[in-house]
């Protein structure tokens, strides 16, 4: 049997556009003489549609679109993700063949953790569905169904499925692709079956879907792998003969079949035979990517899709001569092309000549557009206006932050005037501890580095230079001690612990939810722990007002980590 896994980039709510992508995938799969084409979870609507699923008009439009898609399923069977309203709402996999909707499988396991809220929208399914293609039996599942070690995959295998297909929208974080491969290999071996996993690709708000679709044999070996972070059609032949032979020799499987709890009889849908007289297709095997390349490509895809899907042409960012803005500019230029990136330098009296020169150098090296808009006169007007109110009080963060807020206002004015998307340049370390100014450097429509720790900012900058074979980001920027340059001789480490120590504590506290006591007893510097915990807890109100940004880590700020702003628990 020949499979075609259509790894496509859909847009939430673009029912017509998504239909055209699916139809193009069906035609391409048929041209490859595939017997069965797989499309991602909720491909008809895009994933996740969130509260659009509460609108009956949206659900009707999705199903009507599926009916149009089904007409194209001639000479090929298809599995397509769609919401299905049938007394209740289900996250469904529709079976298309012979120009019609042959049946529907309802997702059984609904994730309700991390970025997922599927219990809010869907009912769980209970039925099993088997497709018969000639002599081959295929069992459809949806995303979370395959992550569970038992049913429905075990029930499908015991019912005779040679191939378990999984249509998915599995969001990316660093290392997720390898985690999926390890999990799917276990499922294939445990159930003595082929596994075909098709994943969505593309950016949706803060989520990035990496694709990385896979086909594994009954021994858990990856026989075909689609590239990550790009659309692809993965075509591969699978042979159920080895599955049948292995199962005949497997006494454990018979014992399990005898002992298992009763499960529903599967609905068997005949979707035709398999093609003959075609040369074999072994499928391509895209390489696994190293961590820094994964991060780079995820950031660029997330930004590129956010810009395109929300109707922007160009982006604008403040460039200071520091490493955060330099990395942001470099990633924007790679994602969109340098002609669509505007770098704005806004020096004040505290900006050194070195950072001003580096800001210009970065923009020129990248080929981006460059503006310099000094802010001293505007800052002076603010401080004069506030002088009477501030009489007798020492200068401090309020005066420093006026500069950051003036810069935010300038950038937002350019964004309003020219329709450019303002990309904020703050990183996860700064957002964690509140070392960022509301309505200043936090202003913007997208925060590209929001889930990138400062130590990873340095690593990514070096990676971009190595990859390019030249200094996209000057060494002087990478080696200079980080500074906000809001007062004379200011350094980040005047206010914060060293980033190498701070980031280790933040990862454990923010992502692993370790308590202050656990952190201190696990060998972290108690002074760094106390300072990091105090600052992170205090900054929750700021993070609620931050722009969305690409999710790179297992737990990102926003959809992943939800803490009350008003909160007196400290530990």
N, C-alpha and C positions, 0 to 999 in steps of 0.2 A: 504494500500500500504506500502511496506517495502522499506525504504531508507537505503543506505549505503554511508556514507560520508568518502571518502578516503583522509585523511590528510597526504600528502606525502611530502618528502623532495627531491625536484628535484635539478638539477645542470644546470645552464645556459649553453646552447650550447651542452649539452650531450644528443643529440637526441636519440641515441641508449639506453643509460642508463635510461633515463626518460621513454622510451617506456617499458622497462622491469619493471620499478616500477609501471606503469599504468596497464600493463597486470597482474602483481601480484595482484594488487588491484581489478581488475575485477574478477579474479579467487576467491579471498577471499570473495568478495561480493556475487558471485554466490553460493559459499559454504554456505553462510548464508541465501540463498534463497531470496535475495533482488530482488526487481523489478526494481529499478533504482539506479545506482551508480553515485556519483558526484565526480569529480576531480577538483583541483584548476585551477584558471586562468592561461592561457598559460603553463599548465602542460607539454605539449609536448616539449616546448623549455626551460622551466625554466623562472623565472621572477626576474628582468626585463632584457630582452635581449639587450636593448639599441640599439646601432648602428648596431648590427648584423641584425636588421630588415631592414637595407638598402641593404642587400646582397640577391639578388634573389636566389642564390644557397642555402642559409640558409632557405629561405621560401619554396623552393621546397622540401628540405629534411624534413622539418617539416610536410608538407602535405602528403608526401609519408609515413612518419612514422605513421600519423593518419590513413591512409588507412590500414596499417598493424594492427594497434590497433583495427580498426573496425571489422576485421575478427573474433576477439575473443569475440565480443559482440553478443553472441548467448545465447538465453534464458534469457537475461537481457538487459535493456536499459542503456545507459551511457551518461553523459554530461561531455565533456572534453574540456579544454581550449587550443586554438591553434591560431596562426596568419593565417588569410585567405586572400589571394591575389585574388581579383575578381574585375578587373579594377582599384581598389584602395586597400589599405591594411586596414584590420579590425582586431580588437581584438575580437575573436570569441569564441562562445561556440558551439561545434559540437555535434549533436545528433546522437548517434550510436545505432543501433539495427539490429537484423536479419543479422548480419555479414556485414553491410554496413553503409555508412554515409547517414543518412536519411534527414538531413537538417542542417542548420547553423543559429545561432542567432548572430547578430553583436552588440557589446557593444555600448550603446547610449551615455553615459556620459563619457568623457575622462578627467581625472584629469590632471591638469597642474599647480600644486602648490606643495610646499614642495619638496619631493623627486621625484615627478612625472613629466614626460615630454611626456605624451601620444599624445598631439597634434603634436608633432614633427614627429610621426610615423604613426598615425592611422587616418582614416576617421570615423565619427560617423555613427552608424546604425540608421535606422528609423523603421524597420519592427518589428512586434510582432510575436512570435512563441508560440504555445501551443502544448504540448504533450498530447496525449490521452492514458492512461493506464487503460484499462477497463472502469470503470465509473469515473475515477479520471482525472482531467485536471491539468496539471503542466505547469507553466510558467518559463522559464529560464531567468536569468539576469546575468550580470557580474559585480562584485565588485562595482564600484562607482554608478552603476544604482540603487542599493538598498539604498544608502545614500541619494538620492534625495527623497523628501517627496511626489512627484507626480508621473507622468509616469517615467518609464514603469510599475512599480508595480501596480499603480492604474488602468491603462489600462488593464493589465493582469487580475486583480481581477474582473473588470467590464465585461471582456470578458468571465468570468466564471472560472478562475483558482482557484482551491482549495488549491494548494500548489505553492508558489513562491520559486524557487530555486535560490541561488546565489553562483556562483563559484568565488572565490576571491584569491587575493594575497595582503593581507592587512598588511602593515608593523607594527611592534610593537613599541610602546613607553609605558612608565609606565602609567598604568591606561587605556590603549587602550581597553583591553578586556571588562571592565565594560562599557566603552563608547559604544562599539558595541552592547552589550546586551541591553542597554537602547534604542538605536536607533532601533534595530530590533524588540523590543517589541512594539514600537510605530507603526512600519510598519505593524506588524501582526494585531494589534487592529484596525488600520485605514482601513485596507483592508479586515478584517474578513477572514483571510487565515492563513494557516500554512506557516512558513518560515523555509527553510533549507539552512543553510549557511556553506559552506565548505571553509576552509582557508588553504593556504600553510603553511608549517612549515620549519624552517631551516635558515641558514645564507647565505647571498649573499653579499660579500664585507662588507659594513658598515651596511646593512640592516639585521634585524632579523624578521622572520615571526613566530608568536607564535602559529599558529594553533588555538586552542580554538574554534573549529567548534561547531555549535549549531543547534538545532531544537527547534522551539517555536510553540505553538498552537495558535489558533485564538484569545485567550485572552491575548496573549503576555507572557505566562508562559513558561519558559525554561523547556522542558521535557527531553532533552538529551544534554550533553556537553562533548566534547572530552577534554582530558588533554592538558595543554599548554606545548609547547617547546619539544614535542616528536611526532613521527609518530603514527597514530592510525587509526582504522577503526571503525567509530561510526555507529551502526546499530540500527534502531528504526522503529516501525510501526506508521503510521499516518492514522487517520480515517477522511475522508472528511464529514461524516454525520453531525457532529456538525457545520461545516462551512455552509452547506446547510441550516440547521435549523435556524442558526443565521441570515443568509442573508434574509430568508423569512420574518423575523420579523423586518428587518432594513429598515424603510422607507427612511432614509437618503441616503442609497445606490441607491435606485430607483431615488431619486431626482438628485443625482449626475450623474447618467447615462443619465437622460433627458437633463441636463444642460451642460454637458461636451462638449468641442470642439470635432469635429469629429476626430477620430483617425483611423489609418489603420486597416483593418480587419486582424485578426491574421492568420498566416499560421498554420493550424492544422495538426500535424504529428501523425499518429497512430503508436505506438511502441509496441502494444501487450496488453495482459491482465495482471492481477495480480495473483500471486500464491495463492493456497488455501490449506487447511488442514496442516497448520503449527502452532506450538505454538506461542503465541504472544511474541513480543520483545518490551520491554518498553525503552530500551536504558539506557546507563550508564550516571551518572551525576557527572563528575569530579568536585572537589572543586575549588572555586575561590582562587587564591593565594594572600597572603599579599604582600605589595609593595616591601619589601627587598628581599623576595624570588623570586619575578618576576625579579628583577634586577639581582640577582645572576644567575638564570637560563638563562636569556637572554645573559648575558656576556659569560657564559660558552658555550652555543650553538653557539653564534657568533664566538668565538675563535675556537671551535672544528671543525666547518664546514669550516672556513677559512683555517685551517691547512690541513684538509683532502682534500678539493676540490682543493687546490693549490699544492698538492703533497708533503707536508712536513711530516717528521716523528716526529721530536722533536722541542722544542722551547728553546731559551736561553734568559735570561734577566739579567740585572745588579741588584744586590741586595745590598742595602746600609745600611740596619738596620733601614730605615725609613718606614713609614706606607704605602706609595704608592707601593713600590717594594714588601713589604711583602704581601699586598693584592693581587697584580698581581700574585705573585708566588703561593699563596694559590688557587686562581681561576684557574690558569693554571694546577695545580696538580689535582684539582677536575675534570676539563674538560677532561684532557688527560691521567691522571695517573701520579704519581710522577716520575716514571722511564723515562718519556719522557720530563722532565723539568730539565734544567741546570741553576743553580743559580751561578752567577759570582760576587764575591766581589772584588772591585778594590780600596783598601784603599790608601789614600794619607796622607801627613803629618798632614792634618787637620781632618782626620777621628778619632773619639774618640774610645777608647777601648770598650766602651759600645755599640756603633753602630756596630763595627766589631763583637763583641760577639753575638749581636742580629741577624746579618745577617747569621752567621753560625747556630744559634739556629733555625731560621725559616726554613732553608733548611733541617736541620736534622729532625725537627719535622714533616715536610711534607714528608720526605723520598725522596726528590729530590737530584740530583747530585749537588755537590758543588765544586767550584774552588775559590782560592784566587790568584789574580794576582796584586801585588802592582804596582803602576804607578809612584812613585816618580822619578825614574831615567828617565823615558820618559818625564815627565813634566819638569824636570830640563834641559834636552836636548833642549826642545822647548824654554824655557825661556832664555837659553844661546844663542840660535840662534837668538832670537828676541831682545837681550839686546842692541845691537848697535842701532837698529831702534827705540827702546823705550827710548833711553838715555834722561834723564832730565824730563821724564814724570812720574807722580805718578802712583803707581800700582792701579788697579781697576778691573772692570768686564772683560776686555780683558784677563788679567792674570788668573782670576778665571775660565773663560770659557775654557781656555786651558785644564784644568783638565777634564771638562765635555767632551770636544772633544776627548781627549785621551781615555777616557772610551768608547765613541762611536766607535772609531777606533778599540779598542781591541775587543769589542763585534761583530763588523762587520767582523773582521778577523776570529773569531770563527765561525760566521755564514757562511762565504765563505768556510772555510776549511771543515766544517762538514755537511753543508747543513741544518743547524738549522735555523728556523725562529726567527729573533730577535723581541721580544715583548717589545715595549717602555712602560714606566711606568708612564708617565705624566698624570695628571688629567685635567678636564675641567676648573677648576679655574686657573691653571697655563697656559693652552693654551689660555684662554681668555685674560689674562693680559700680556702674553709674558714672564712669569717667567719660561722660558725653553730655552735651548741652541740649536740653529740650528746646526746640524751635531754633536751634543753631546747627551744629554738625549732625544732629539727628533728623533735620528736615529732609524731606525727599519722598519720592514715590516708591523707591526700591532700595533696600540696603544689601548690597551684593555680598559683603563680607560678614553679615550678621551672625553666621554660624561658623566663622573661622577664628580660632584662637590666635592671639598675637604671635605665638611661637610658630604657628603654621603659616602666618602671613610671611614671615622671613623665609620659611622653607619653600613656599610657593614662588616667591620672588626669585630665589636662586634657581628653582626648577624652570621658570620661564626663560631665564637667561641661558641656562644650559641647553634647553630645547631649541632656542633660537640661534645659538652659537654666537651670540653677541650680547651687549649690555642693553637690553630693553629697559631695564631699571638700573641706573648707575650704582656702582659699588658704593659710592659715597652715601647714597640714600640708604642702602642696606646696612652699612656699618655705623651710621650716625645714631647716637643715643636718641630714642624717641622723645619728642617734645611737642606740646600743644602750642608753644610760642605765644602764650597769652600774657606773659610777664617776663622780665629780664632773667636770662640764664635758667629758664624753667626746664625741668626734666620730668618725664613720667614717674620715674622712681623716687622723686621727691614726695609724691603722694601715694604711690602704690608699691607693694613688694616687687622684687624683680620678676619679670614675666615668666622666666623659666620655672620659678617656684609657684607663682600665682596660678599659672594655667593648670598645673597638676592638681592643685587644690580645687580649682573651679570645676574641672572635669569630674572629680569625685563628688563634689557637693551638688552641682547642677544636674549632672547626667546620671550619677549613680545613687543620688539621694542619701549619701552618707551623712551622719549627724556630726556635729562639732566634736563630740566625745570620740566617735569612731575615727574621725580624721586625725585627731591628736594622738590617739593610741596606735594608729597605723603608720607612725613614723613621719608624718608631715610636721613641719615647723609650727609649733603652737601659736606663735605670734602671727605667722602668715594666715593660719586657719582663722584665728579670731578676727583679723582685719578683713579677710575675704568674705567670711560669713556675714559680718556686720554690714559691709558695703553692699553685698548682693541682696540681702533682705530689704535693705533700705531703698533699693533702686527699682523695686517692682513697678511702681507707678510710672516710671520713665519707660520701661520696656513695653507697657501696655499701649504707649503712644508712638512706638517705633514703627517704621514702615516694614512691610513684609520683606523677607530675604530668603535666599536659597537654603533649604534644609540639607546639611551635610552630615550631621552627627545623629546618633541614635535618638538623642533627646535635644530638640532645638527649642528656643524660646518661641512662644506663640501657641500653636495648636498642640504641641507636645507637652509643654510644662505649664501647668495651670495652678497658680497660687493666688490666694486672696491678697489684694493690696492692703486692706485693713487687717492686720495680723500681728498678734503679740507673742506668737510662739517663736522662740529662738533656740535652736538646737540642731 
